[in-house]
């Protein structure tokens, strides 16, 4: 039987914990915007943030904000964001959400 990534992902989703499902989703969203070339260009990153994270991050509308974020994430300076460079963004936003969650539940 040939390898089928969709079937494998579906099977993983059924058998996975909530956290594992969330990790699978992060990988899938990254690849959706990198169009399976495993790297995000600046416009790809902007689209990903504006479409997938708009409840947690204000939409990026000005070029300076995008340039600053992109240069912070692009650790190797190749003008593309690979998955390993993308993960710190996910960690920062998740951490900020956690801080808000703690703040809301402490009152």
NUVO-233173 format. One record per atom (N, C-alpha, C, O): residue number from 0; residue in one letter; atom name; x, y, z. Coordinates in steps of 0.05 Angstrom, whole numbers. Atoms other than C-alpha are relative to their C-alpha. Layout:
<nodes>
[node NUM a CA [X Y Z]]
...
</nodes>
This chain:
<nodes>
[node 0 x N [17 -24 0]]
[node 0 x CA [0 0 0]]
[node 0 x C [18 25 0]]
[node 0 x O [36 26 16]]
[node 1 x N [-17 -24 1]]
[node 1 x CA [30 68 -19]]
[node 1 x C [-5 18 24]]
[node 1 x O [-26 18 36]]
[node 2 x N [1 -19 -23]]
[node 2 x CA [44 121 34]]
[node 2 x C [-20 22 -7]]
[node 2 x O [-20 33 -29]]
[node 3 x N [20 -21 4]]
[node 3 x CA [-14 170 42]]
[node 3 x C [1 18 24]]
[node 3 x O [-8 11 46]]
[node 4 x N [-3 -19 -22]]
[node 4 x CA [1 231 85]]
[node 4 x C [-27 8 12]]
[node 4 x O [-29 11 36]]
[node 5 x N [26 -7 -11]]
[node 5 x CA [-73 249 91]]
[node 5 x C [-11 -22 18]]
[node 5 x O [-22 -16 39]]
[node 6 x N [9 22 -17]]
[node 6 x CA [-91 180 117]]
[node 6 x C [15 -2 26]]
[node 6 x O [4 -6 47]]
[node 7 x N [-17 1 -24]]
[node 7 x CA [-33 181 165]]
[node 7 x C [-8 23 19]]
[node 7 x O [-11 18 43]]
[node 8 x N [8 -22 -17]]
[node 8 x CA [-53 250 191]]
[node 8 x C [-27 -5 12]]
[node 8 x O [-31 1 36]]
[node 9 x N [26 6 -10]]
[node 9 x CA [-125 228 198]]
[node 9 x C [2 -20 23]]
[node 9 x O [-11 -17 44]]
[node 10 x N [-4 21 -20]]
[node 10 x CA [-103 166 237]]
[node 10 x C [12 12 25]]
[node 10 x O [4 6 47]]
[node 11 x N [-13 -13 -23]]
[node 11 x CA [-58 208 282]]
[node 11 x C [-20 17 15]]
[node 11 x O [-20 18 40]]
[node 12 x N [20 -18 -13]]
[node 12 x CA [-115 257 296]]
[node 12 x C [-19 -17 17]]
[node 12 x O [-27 -9 39]]
[node 13 x N [18 17 -15]]
[node 13 x CA [-161 200 318]]
[node 13 x C [13 -11 25]]
[node 13 x O [0 -13 46]]
[node 14 x N [-13 14 -22]]
[node 14 x CA [-110 167 363]]
[node 14 x C [16 19 18]]
[node 14 x O [27 10 38]]
[node 15 x N [-17 -18 -14]]
[node 15 x CA [-76 229 389]]
[node 15 x C [-15 14 23]]
[node 15 x O [-39 16 23]]
[node 16 x N [10 -16 -22]]
[node 16 x CA [-85 269 453]]
[node 16 x C [-7 28 -11]]
[node 16 x O [1 34 -34]]
[node 17 x N [6 -27 9]]
[node 17 x CA [-111 341 449]]
[node 17 x C [26 15 -6]]
[node 17 x O [27 30 -26]]
[node 18 x N [-25 -15 4]]
[node 18 x CA [-40 368 455]]
[node 18 x C [14 -10 -26]]
[node 18 x O [24 6 -41]]
[node 19 x N [-11 11 24]]
[node 19 x CA [-15 321 400]]
[node 19 x C [-15 10 -25]]
[node 19 x O [-3 16 -45]]
[node 20 x N [16 -11 22]]
[node 20 x CA [-72 343 355]]
[node 20 x C [7 29 -5]]
[node 20 x O [9 37 -28]]
[node 21 x N [-8 -29 3]]
[node 21 x CA [-53 416 368]]
[node 21 x C [27 2 -14]]
[node 21 x O [31 19 -31]]
[node 22 x N [-26 -1 13]]
[node 22 x CA [19 401 348]]
[node 22 x C [-2 -8 -30]]
[node 22 x O [11 4 -47]]
[node 23 x N [4 8 28]]
[node 23 x CA [-4 366 284]]
[node 23 x C [-12 24 -15]]
[node 23 x O [-4 29 -38]]
[node 24 x N [12 -23 13]]
[node 24 x CA [-47 427 268]]
[node 24 x C [21 22 -5]]
[node 24 x O [20 34 -27]]
[node 25 x N [-20 -21 5]]
[node 25 x CA [12 475 277]]
[node 25 x C [17 -8 -24]]
[node 25 x O [23 10 -41]]
[node 26 x N [-16 8 23]]
[node 26 x CA [53 434 228]]
[node 26 x C [-16 3 -26]]
[node 26 x O [-5 13 -46]]
[node 27 x N [16 -2 24]]
[node 27 x CA [-4 431 178]]
[node 27 x C [-5 29 -8]]
[node 27 x O [-4 35 -32]]
[node 28 x N [4 -29 7]]
[node 28 x CA [-18 506 182]]
[node 28 x C [26 12 -12]]
[node 28 x O [25 26 -31]]
[node 29 x N [-25 -10 11]]
[node 29 x CA [56 521 171]]
[node 29 x C [3 -9 -29]]
[node 29 x O [10 7 -46]]
[node 30 x N [-3 10 27]]
[node 30 x CA [57 477 110]]
[node 30 x C [-21 10 -20]]
[node 30 x O [-15 13 -43]]
[node 31 x N [21 -12 17]]
[node 31 x CA [-8 506 84]]
[node 31 x C [10 27 -11]]
[node 31 x O [7 33 -35]]
[node 32 x N [-9 -26 9]]
[node 32 x CA [24 575 81]]
[node 32 x C [28 -1 -13]]
[node 32 x O [34 17 -29]]
[node 33 x N [-25 2 14]]
[node 33 x CA [93 552 60]]
[node 33 x C [-3 -16 -27]]
[node 33 x O [16 -19 -42]]
[node 34 x N [7 16 24]]
[node 34 x CA [59 512 5]]
[node 34 x C [18 -23 -4]]
[node 34 x O [28 -29 -26]]
[node 35 x N [-16 25 -1]]
[node 35 x CA [99 451 24]]
[node 35 x C [29 3 -10]]
[node 35 x O [42 -17 -16]]
[node 36 x N [-29 -4 6]]
[node 36 x CA [166 483 7]]
[node 36 x C [16 3 25]]
[node 36 x O [40 7 25]]
[node 37 x N [-12 0 -27]]
[node 37 x CA [180 485 82]]
[node 37 x C [13 26 8]]
[node 37 x O [29 27 26]]
[node 38 x N [-10 -26 -7]]
[node 38 x CA [197 559 83]]
[node 38 x C [-21 21 -5]]
[node 38 x O [-35 20 -25]]
[node 39 x N [19 -22 4]]
[node 39 x CA [155 622 92]]
[node 39 x C [15 24 -10]]
[node 39 x O [35 32 2]]
[node 40 x N [-9 -27 8]]
[node 40 x CA [169 685 53]]
[node 40 x C [-15 20 17]]
[node 40 x O [-33 12 33]]
[node 41 x N [12 -21 -16]]
[node 41 x CA [150 751 85]]
[node 41 x C [-30 1 -4]]
[node 41 x O [-45 3 15]]
[node 42 x N [29 -1 6]]
[node 42 x CA [82 753 50]]
[node 42 x C [-15 -24 12]]
[node 42 x O [-38 -22 21]]
[node 43 x N [12 24 -11]]
[node 43 x CA [68 681 72]]
[node 43 x C [-4 3 30]]
[node 43 x O [-25 -4 41]]
[node 44 x N [2 -4 -29]]
[node 44 x CA [83 698 145]]
[node 44 x C [-23 20 7]]
[node 44 x O [-38 15 25]]
[node 45 x N [22 -20 -5]]
[node 45 x CA [37 759 141]]
[node 45 x C [-27 -13 -3]]
[node 45 x O [-45 -9 13]]
[node 46 x N [25 14 5]]
[node 46 x CA [-19 717 112]]
[node 46 x C [-7 -20 22]]
[node 46 x O [-29 -21 31]]
[node 47 x N [4 19 -21]]
[node 47 x CA [-10 663 164]]
[node 47 x C [-9 14 26]]
[node 47 x O [-29 6 38]]
[node 48 x N [7 -14 -25]]
[node 48 x CA [-12 712 222]]
[node 48 x C [-28 13 -3]]
[node 48 x O [-45 11 15]]
[node 49 x N [25 -15 4]]
[node 49 x CA [-70 753 193]]
[node 49 x C [-24 -20 -2]]
[node 49 x O [-46 -13 6]]
[node 50 x N [22 19 4]]
[node 50 x CA [-112 691 176]]
[node 50 x C [-3 -20 23]]
[node 50 x O [-25 -29 29]]
[node 51 x N [1 21 -19]]
[node 51 x CA [-94 642 231]]
[node 51 x C [4 8 29]]
[node 51 x O [-2 -7 47]]
[node 52 x N [-6 -8 -27]]
[node 52 x CA [-75 683 292]]
[node 52 x C [-12 27 7]]
[node 52 x O [-3 41 25]]
[node 53 x N [10 -28 -3]]
[node 53 x CA [-118 746 287]]
[node 53 x C [-14 5 26]]
[node 53 x O [-18 28 34]]
[node 54 x N [12 -4 -26]]
[node 54 x CA [-151 734 354]]
[node 54 x C [21 5 21]]
[node 54 x O [16 16 43]]
[node 55 x N [-22 -2 -19]]
[node 55 x CA [-83 732 389]]
[node 55 x C [20 22 -6]]
[node 55 x O [32 33 12]]
[node 56 x N [-19 -20 9]]
[node 56 x CA [-41 780 348]]
[node 56 x C [-16 20 -17]]
[node 56 x O [-32 11 -34]]
[node 57 x N [13 -20 17]]
[node 57 x CA [-65 845 318]]
[node 57 x C [9 -5 -29]]
[node 57 x O [32 -12 -34]]
[node 58 x N [-7 4 29]]
[node 58 x CA [-68 840 242]]
[node 58 x C [24 18 -7]]
[node 58 x O [25 42 1]]
[node 59 x N [-24 -15 9]]
[node 59 x CA [-2 862 211]]
[node 59 x C [-9 16 -25]]
[node 59 x O [-15 4 -45]]
[node 60 x N [8 -16 23]]
[node 60 x CA [-18 920 166]]
[node 60 x C [23 18 -10]]
[node 60 x O [23 25 -34]]
[node 61 x N [-21 -18 10]]
[node 61 x CA [45 962 163]]
[node 61 x C [26 -16 -4]]
[node 61 x O [32 -36 9]]
[node 62 x N [-24 14 9]]
[node 62 x CA [110 941 130]]
[node 62 x C [21 0 22]]
[node 62 x O [36 -20 24]]
[node 63 x N [-21 -1 -21]]
[node 63 x CA [155 963 189]]
[node 63 x C [-4 -22 21]]
[node 63 x O [15 -35 29]]
[node 64 x N [5 21 -20]]
[node 64 x CA [121 916 238]]
[node 64 x C [6 -28 -11]]
[node 64 x O [19 -44 2]]
[node 65 x N [-6 25 13]]
[node 65 x CA [125 858 189]]
[node 65 x C [30 -4 -3]]
[node 65 x O [41 -25 2]]
[node 66 x N [-29 2 4]]
[node 66 x CA [198 873 173]]
[node 66 x C [14 -7 27]]
[node 66 x O [33 -23 27]]
[node 67 x N [-13 4 -26]]
[node 67 x CA [217 875 247]]
[node 67 x C [-5 -29 10]]
[node 67 x O [13 -42 19]]
[node 68 x N [7 27 -8]]
[node 68 x CA [180 810 264]]
[node 68 x C [16 -20 -17]]
[node 68 x O [27 -39 -6]]
[node 69 x N [-13 19 18]]
[node 69 x CA [209 775 203]]
[node 69 x C [30 -1 6]]
[node 69 x O [41 -23 7]]
[node 70 x N [-28 0 -5]]
[node 70 x CA [280 796 218]]
[node 70 x C [7 -13 27]]
[node 70 x O [27 -26 30]]
[node 71 x N [-3 13 -25]]
[node 71 x CA [272 773 290]]
[node 71 x C [-1 -30 -2]]
[node 71 x O [14 -45 11]]
[node 72 x N [3 29 3]]
[node 72 x CA [249 704 268]]
[node 72 x C [21 -12 -19]]
[node 72 x O [29 -35 -15]]
[node 73 x N [-19 10 20]]
[node 73 x CA [298 696 209]]
[node 73 x C [28 -1 12]]
[node 73 x O [45 16 6]]
[node 74 x N [-25 2 -15]]
[node 74 x CA [356 672 251]]
[node 74 x C [24 -4 -18]]
[node 74 x O [46 5 -12]]
[node 75 x N [-23 5 17]]
[node 75 x CA [400 649 193]]
[node 75 x C [3 21 -23]]
[node 75 x O [22 19 -39]]
[node 76 x N [-2 -22 19]]
[node 76 x CA [387 711 150]]
[node 76 x C [-4 -7 -29]]
[node 76 x O [5 7 -47]]
[node 77 x N [4 8 28]]
[node 77 x CA [364 674 88]]
[node 77 x C [-25 11 -12]]
[node 77 x O [-33 4 -34]]
[node 78 x N [24 -13 9]]
[node 78 x CA [302 717 81]]
[node 78 x C [-24 -18 -3]]
[node 78 x O [-43 -13 -19]]
[node 79 x N [22 19 -1]]
[node 79 x CA [257 658 94]]
[node 79 x C [-2 -11 28]]
[node 79 x O [18 -12 42]]
[node 80 x N [4 11 -27]]
[node 80 x CA [227 628 157]]
[node 80 x C [-5 -30 -3]]
[node 80 x O [-25 -38 -14]]
[node 81 x N [5 29 0]]
[node 81 x CA [235 553 164]]
[node 81 x C [-15 -7 25]]
[node 81 x O [-21 10 42]]
[node 82 x N [17 8 -22]]
[node 82 x CA [195 512 213]]
[node 82 x C [13 5 27]]
[node 82 x O [0 14 46]]
[node 83 x N [-14 -4 -26]]
[node 83 x CA [248 516 268]]
[node 83 x C [1 29 8]]
[node 83 x O [1 36 31]]
[node 84 x N [0 -29 -6]]
[node 84 x CA [250 592 262]]
[node 84 x C [-29 9 6]]
[node 84 x O [-32 30 20]]
[node 85 x N [28 -7 -4]]
[node 85 x CA [173 594 263]]
[node 85 x C [-9 -7 28]]
[node 85 x O [-26 7 40]]
[node 86 x N [9 10 -26]]
[node 86 x CA [165 556 329]]
[node 86 x C [3 21 22]]
[node 86 x O [-14 22 39]]
[node 87 x N [-1 -20 -21]]
[node 87 x CA [190 613 373]]
[node 87 x C [-24 20 0]]
[node 87 x O [-33 29 21]]
[node 88 x N [23 -16 2]]
[node 88 x CA [132 655 347]]
[node 88 x C [-24 -14 14]]
[node 88 x O [-39 -1 29]]
[node 89 x N [22 16 -12]]
[node 89 x CA [83 600 367]]
[node 89 x C [4 0 31]]
[node 89 x O [-15 3 46]]
[node 90 x N [-6 1 -28]]
[node 90 x CA [117 595 435]]
[node 90 x C [-6 27 14]]
[node 90 x O [-18 28 35]]
[node 91 x N [5 -26 -12]]
[node 91 x CA [114 670 448]]
[node 91 x C [-29 7 2]]
[node 91 x O [-38 17 22]]
[node 92 x N [29 -6 0]]
[node 92 x CA [41 677 429]]
[node 92 x C [-14 -18 20]]
[node 92 x O [-32 -9 34]]
[node 93 x N [12 18 -19]]
[node 93 x CA [22 615 469]]
[node 93 x C [6 9 29]]
[node 93 x O [-11 7 46]]
[node 94 x N [-7 -10 -26]]
[node 94 x CA [60 642 529]]
[node 94 x C [-16 25 8]]
[node 94 x O [-25 27 31]]
[node 95 x N [16 -24 -6]]
[node 95 x CA [25 709 524]]
[node 95 x C [-29 -7 5]]
[node 95 x O [-42 5 23]]
[node 96 x N [27 9 -5]]
[node 96 x CA [-42 673 520]]
[node 96 x C [-2 -12 28]]
[node 96 x O [-22 -8 42]]
[node 97 x N [0 12 -26]]
[node 97 x CA [-24 634 582]]
[node 97 x C [0 22 22]]
[node 97 x O [-15 20 41]]
[node 98 x N [-1 -22 -19]]
[node 98 x CA [-7 698 619]]
[node 98 x C [-27 13 3]]
[node 98 x O [-35 20 25]]
[node 99 x N [27 -11 -1]]
[node 99 x CA [-75 727 601]]
[node 99 x C [-20 -18 14]]
[node 99 x O [-37 -10 29]]
[node 100 x N [17 20 -13]]
[node 100 x CA [-109 663 622]]
[node 100 x C [3 1 30]]
[node 100 x O [-17 1 45]]
[node 101 x N [-6 -1 -29]]
[node 101 x CA [-75 666 690]]
[node 101 x C [-11 26 12]]
[node 101 x O [-24 25 34]]
[node 102 x N [10 -26 -9]]
[node 102 x CA [-92 740 698]]
[node 102 x C [-31 0 3]]
[node 102 x O [-41 9 23]]
[node 103 x N [29 1 0]]
[node 103 x CA [-166 728 681]]
[node 103 x C [-10 -18 23]]
[node 103 x O [-31 -11 35]]
[node 104 x N [9 19 -20]]
[node 104 x CA [-172 669 729]]
[node 104 x C [9 7 28]]
[node 104 x O [1 -6 47]]
[node 105 x N [-9 -8 -26]]
[node 105 x CA [-137 704 787]]
[node 105 x C [-18 21 13]]
[node 105 x O [-15 28 36]]
[node 106 x N [18 -21 -11]]
[node 106 x CA [-192 757 795]]
[node 106 x C [-26 -12 9]]
[node 106 x O [-43 3 19]]
</nodes>
